[in-house]
Amino acid sequence: MFDLNDIVEMKKPHACKTNRWQIIRMGADIKIKCLGCEHIVMMPRREFTKKMKKILVKAEEQ
């Protein structure tokens, strides 16, 4: 599963045409930051797991 500081790909790309997001907060809600434009989005964990496509880089690999 995903963890804090992982880089993930979402099903839909962001408006800035980047599809790389970093998980910056975990709990009942997940906060992710776009690595293209630094935009931060917060969503419920259930919605995040539905919208996430795959994990690109695990936190321990960085």
Buried (B, 14 or more C-beta within 10 A) or exposed (E): EBEEBBBBEBEEEBEEEEBBBBBEEBEEEBBBBBBBEEBEBEBEEEEBEEBBEEBBEEBEEE
